[in-house]
Amino acid sequence: MTDNAPSIGFFEKYLTAWVLLCIGAGIALGELAGSGMQRIADLEINHVNIPVAILIWLMIYPMMVQVDFSSVRRIGPQLKGLGLTVAVNWLIKPFTMAFFAWVFFTKLYAAWITPELANEYIAGAILLGAAPCTAMVFVWSYLSGGDPNYTLVQVSVNDLILLVLFIPIVQLLLGITGITIPWGVLITSVLVFVLIPLVAGYLTNRWLIRAHGEDWFKTHFLPKLKPISVAALLITLILLFAFQGQKILANPFHILLIAIPLALQTYFIFFLSWKGGRLLGLNYRTCAPASMIGASNFFELAVAVAIALFGLNSGAALVTVVGVLIEVPIMLHLVRIAKRWEYT
């Protein structure tokens, strides 16, 4: 790699290592704190854990503040790529994720997983599948040589669609699997973890750029936010594993079982999007980010909603955390594949 080549940030590059460290720290904290962790779990409003909500808000806000929704006005030249992205992200991905989860957790893994736990694992997978990436896709697009303007447009459009379709798709798929979820809990989760940080991020973006200029915003303000987002993610994971520790120690094999369908879904969506982009005649710099956004997940939102719906120590929350664990190494591999297949 040359000095001018794109590079992933230090924290992002080793996110899997940080997650593994958080697993160890969380399990140790759970063992040491014992029943004291339950007091944290009990700090809830409408099934939303307050400390975790604050941490996840701190994760999501720095991502939302980077999205420039004025880019949606430049949608014209990108219609074919955006059509592919919307179709894969919202008409295919949630349903293939639910299908893979159902096959693996209820059929192939029936000898190792109880039906009750299988339902929780399926729910966690559905939450991941219904939340396409909004932040890390900028990194994957950059590393693969994608068009930054197209990436910005597709993320902006994706976030707008997320506000409308996330709740109905999750409700539909959870209903199909036999899990009944109150609409109120889902709506509260999306309001807290998507709409409020989205509005706050947009207002911050407009105000700071108007007051200090775009260059100051990108070179001074955004770099200061990144450590906050990463720290909040890691602290959230420590809390999750503090509650999940006994389950993991009792059966670490489940982590591997969960990772297999999630990884299969990631590769499937990437290759499907890539093939679709080639058939549509997209240029490489559009096809690469269009393939990356569906393959990766808005795992911060998935983690937040899993906690709000099922609790900190649920199987659903564990699945979303495993999604964080495997995403970075798999996406880096897909970046290498895209660069190997680069075309003119």
C-alpha positions in Angstrom: 0.0 0.0 0.0 1.4 3.4 -1.0 1.5 6.4 1.2 -1.3 8.0 -0.8 -3.5 4.9 -0.7 -6.7 5.0 1.4 -6.4 3.6 4.8 -8.9 2.7 7.5 -8.6 4.4 10.9 -6.8 2.7 13.8 -10.0 2.1 15.8 -12.0 0.9 12.8 -9.2 -1.3 11.6 -9.0 -3.2 14.9 -12.6 -3.0 15.8 -12.8 -6.8 16.0 -9.9 -6.8 18.5 -11.6 -4.2 20.6 -14.9 -6.2 20.6 -12.9 -9.3 21.7 -11.4 -7.3 24.6 -14.9 -6.0 25.5 -16.1 -9.6 25.6 -13.4 -10.4 28.2 -13.9 -7.2 30.2 -17.7 -7.5 30.1 -17.7 -11.2 31.3 -15.2 -10.3 34.1 -17.4 -7.3 35.1 -20.5 -9.5 35.2 -18.8 -12.0 37.4 -17.4 -9.4 39.8 -20.5 -7.2 40.0 -23.0 -10.1 40.3 -26.5 -8.8 41.1 -25.3 -5.2 41.0 -25.6 -5.3 37.2 -29.3 -5.9 37.5 -29.7 -2.4 39.0 -28.4 -1.0 35.7 -30.7 -3.2 33.7 -33.7 -1.9 35.8 -33.1 1.8 34.8 -35.7 1.8 32.0 -38.3 4.0 30.4 -40.8 2.3 28.2 -38.5 -0.7 27.8 -35.5 1.5 26.9 -32.5 1.2 29.2 -31.4 4.8 30.0 -27.6 4.3 30.4 -27.4 2.2 27.3 -29.7 4.7 25.4 -27.3 7.5 26.2 -24.3 5.4 25.1 -26.0 4.4 21.8 -27.1 8.0 21.2 -23.4 9.0 21.5 -22.5 6.3 19.0 -25.1 7.3 16.4 -25.0 11.1 16.7 -21.5 11.5 15.3 -22.5 9.4 12.3 -25.7 11.4 11.6 -23.9 14.7 11.9 -21.8 13.8 8.8 -24.8 13.2 6.5 -25.7 16.1 4.2 -29.2 15.6 3.1 -28.9 18.3 0.5 -27.1 15.7 -1.5 -30.5 14.1 -2.2 -31.1 16.9 -4.7 -28.2 15.4 -6.8 -30.1 12.2 -7.2 -30.7 12.4 -11.0 -27.4 11.0 -12.4 -27.4 8.2 -9.8 -30.8 6.7 -10.4 -29.7 3.2 -11.6 -27.3 2.8 -8.7 -29.8 4.1 -6.2 -32.5 1.8 -7.7 -30.2 -1.2 -7.1 -29.4 -0.1 -3.6 -33.0 0.5 -2.6 -34.1 -2.8 -4.1 -31.4 -4.9 -2.4 -31.5 -3.1 1.0 -35.3 -3.0 1.4 -36.9 -5.6 -0.9 -34.3 -8.4 -0.6 -31.9 -8.1 2.3 -34.3 -8.2 5.3 -36.1 -11.2 3.9 -32.9 -13.2 3.0 -31.5 -12.5 6.5 -34.8 -13.8 8.1 -34.7 -16.8 5.8 -31.0 -17.7 6.6 -31.7 -17.2 10.3 -34.8 -19.4 10.2 -33.0 -22.2 8.3 -29.9 -22.2 10.6 -31.5 -21.5 14.0 -34.6 -23.6 13.8 -33.5 -26.4 11.4 -29.8 -26.9 11.1 -29.1 -26.0 14.7 -32.1 -27.7 16.3 -29.9 -30.2 18.2 -28.0 -27.4 19.9 -30.5 -24.5 20.4 -33.8 -24.5 22.1 -36.8 -23.2 20.2 -37.1 -20.2 22.6 -33.5 -19.2 22.1 -33.8 -19.8 18.3 -36.6 -17.3 18.2 -34.5 -14.7 20.0 -31.5 -15.3 17.7 -33.8 -15.0 14.6 -35.1 -11.7 16.0 -31.6 -10.3 16.4 -30.7 -11.4 12.9 -33.9 -9.7 11.6 -32.9 -6.4 13.3 -29.5 -6.6 11.6 -31.0 -7.4 8.2 -33.5 -4.5 8.4 -30.8 -1.9 9.2 -28.4 -1.3 6.2 -25.2 0.5 6.9 -25.2 4.3 7.3 -21.7 5.1 8.5 -19.0 2.5 8.0 -20.0 2.3 4.3 -18.1 5.6 3.9 -15.0 3.8 5.0 -15.7 0.7 2.7 -16.4 3.0 -0.3 -13.2 5.0 0.4 -11.0 1.9 0.7 -12.5 0.3 -2.5 -12.1 3.5 -4.6 -15.9 4.2 -4.8 -17.4 7.5 -5.8 -17.7 9.6 -2.6 -20.6 11.7 -4.1 -22.6 8.6 -4.9 -21.9 7.2 -1.5 -23.2 10.3 0.2 -26.3 10.3 -1.9 -27.1 6.6 -1.3 -26.5 7.0 2.5 -28.8 10.0 2.6 -31.5 8.3 0.7 -31.1 5.1 2.8 -31.5 7.1 6.0 -34.7 8.7 4.8 -36.1 5.3 3.8 -35.0 3.9 7.2 -37.3 6.3 9.0 -40.3 5.0 7.0 -39.6 1.3 6.4 -37.6 0.0 9.4 -40.5 -0.3 11.8 -43.0 -2.0 9.3 -40.4 -4.5 8.0 -39.2 -5.4 11.5 -42.8 -5.8 12.7 -43.7 -7.9 9.7 -40.8 -10.3 9.9 -41.0 -10.7 13.7 -44.7 -11.4 13.2 -43.9 -14.0 10.6 -41.5 -15.8 13.0 -44.2 -15.8 15.7 -42.8 -13.0 17.9 -45.3 -10.3 18.8 -43.7 -6.9 19.4 -45.7 -3.8 20.5 -45.6 -1.0 17.9 -45.0 1.5 20.7 -41.7 -0.1 21.7 -40.4 -0.1 18.1 -41.6 3.5 17.5 -39.9 4.7 20.7 -36.7 2.9 19.7 -36.6 4.5 16.2 -37.5 8.0 17.7 -34.7 7.7 20.3 -32.0 6.0 18.2 -32.7 7.4 14.7 -35.0 10.4 14.5 -33.7 12.5 17.4 -29.9 12.0 16.6 -30.7 12.5 12.9 -32.4 15.9 13.5 -29.7 16.9 16.1 -27.0 15.9 13.6 -28.5 17.8 10.7 -29.0 21.0 12.8 -25.4 20.7 14.1 -24.1 20.1 10.6 -25.9 23.2 9.2 -25.0 25.5 12.2 -21.3 24.6 12.4 -20.7 24.8 8.6 -22.5 28.1 8.5 -20.5 29.4 11.5 -17.0 28.0 10.9 -17.0 26.7 7.3 -16.9 23.2 5.8 -13.2 22.8 6.0 -13.2 23.5 9.8 -16.1 21.2 10.2 -14.4 18.3 8.5 -10.8 18.8 9.8 -11.5 19.9 13.4 -15.0 19.0 14.6 -15.5 15.6 13.1 -12.1 14.1 14.2 -13.0 15.1 17.8 -16.3 13.2 17.6 -14.9 9.9 16.4 -13.3 8.9 19.7 -16.6 9.6 21.5 -18.5 7.3 19.1 -15.9 4.5 19.5 -15.7 4.8 23.2 -19.5 4.7 23.5 -19.7 1.6 21.3 -17.0 -0.2 23.4 -18.7 0.7 26.8 -22.0 -0.5 25.4 -20.5 -3.8 24.4 -18.9 -4.2 27.9 -22.4 -3.8 29.4 -23.9 -6.2 27.0 -21.3 -8.9 27.7 -21.5 -8.2 31.5 -25.1 -9.5 31.1 -24.3 -12.2 28.5 -21.3 -13.5 30.3 -22.9 -16.6 31.9 -24.5 -17.6 28.6 -21.2 -17.3 26.8 -19.2 -19.2 29.4 -21.8 -21.9 29.5 -21.8 -22.3 25.7 -19.2 -20.3 23.7 -20.1 -22.6 20.8 -23.2 -20.4 20.2 -21.0 -17.5 19.1 -19.7 -19.6 16.2 -23.2 -20.8 15.4 -24.5 -17.3 15.2 -21.6 -16.0 13.1 -22.1 -18.5 10.3 -25.5 -17.4 9.0 -24.6 -13.7 9.5 -21.4 -14.2 7.4 -23.3 -16.1 4.7 -25.8 -13.3 4.5 -23.1 -10.6 4.2 -21.3 -12.4 1.3 -24.6 -13.2 -0.4 -25.8 -9.6 -0.4 -22.5 -8.3 -1.7 -22.3 -10.7 -4.6 -25.9 -10.2 -5.5 -25.5 -6.4 -5.5 -22.2 -6.7 -7.5 -23.8 -8.9 -10.1 -26.8 -6.6 -10.3 -24.6 -3.6 -10.8 -22.7 -5.2 -13.6 -26.0 -6.2 -15.3 -27.2 -2.6 -15.0 -24.0 -1.3 -16.5 -22.9 0.7 -13.5 -19.3 1.9 -13.5 -17.0 0.5 -10.9 -17.0 3.6 -8.7 -20.8 3.3 -8.3 -21.0 -0.5 -8.2 -18.5 -0.8 -5.3 -20.3 1.4 -2.8 -23.7 0.1 -4.0 -22.5 -3.4 -3.1 -21.0 -2.4 0.2 -24.0 -0.6 1.8 -26.3 -3.6 1.8 -23.5 -6.1 2.8 -22.7 -4.1 6.0 -25.2 -3.2 8.8 -26.2 -0.2 10.9 -25.3 -2.4 13.9 -25.6 0.5 16.3 -29.3 0.7 15.6 -29.7 -3.1 15.6 -28.0 -3.3 19.0 -30.2 -0.5 20.4 -33.5 -1.9 19.2 -32.6 -5.4 20.4 -31.9 -4.1 23.8 -35.1 -2.0 23.9 -37.3 -4.9 22.7 -35.7 -8.0 24.3 -33.4 -6.7 27.1 -29.6 -6.5 27.7 -29.2 -10.2 28.4 -31.3 -11.5 25.5 -30.3 -13.8 22.7 -31.4 -11.1 20.2 -28.9 -8.6 21.7 -26.2 -11.2 21.6 -26.8 -11.8 17.8 -26.4 -8.1 17.1 -23.2 -7.9 19.0 -21.8 -10.9 17.1 -22.7 -8.9 14.0 -20.3 -6.2 15.2 -17.7 -8.8 15.9 -17.6 -10.3 12.4 -18.4 -7.2 10.3 -15.0 -5.5 10.0 -12.9 -8.5 9.0 -15.6 -9.6 6.4 -16.0 -6.1 5.0 -12.2 -5.7 4.7 -12.2 -9.0 2.7 -15.0 -7.7 0.5 -13.0 -4.5 -0.1 -10.1 -6.7 -1.3 -12.4 -8.7 -3.6 -13.8 -5.4 -5.1 -10.3 -4.1 -5.8 -9.4 -7.4 -7.4 -12.4 -7.2 -9.6 -12.1 -3.5 -10.4 -13.0 -2.7 -14.0 -13.1 0.4 -16.2 
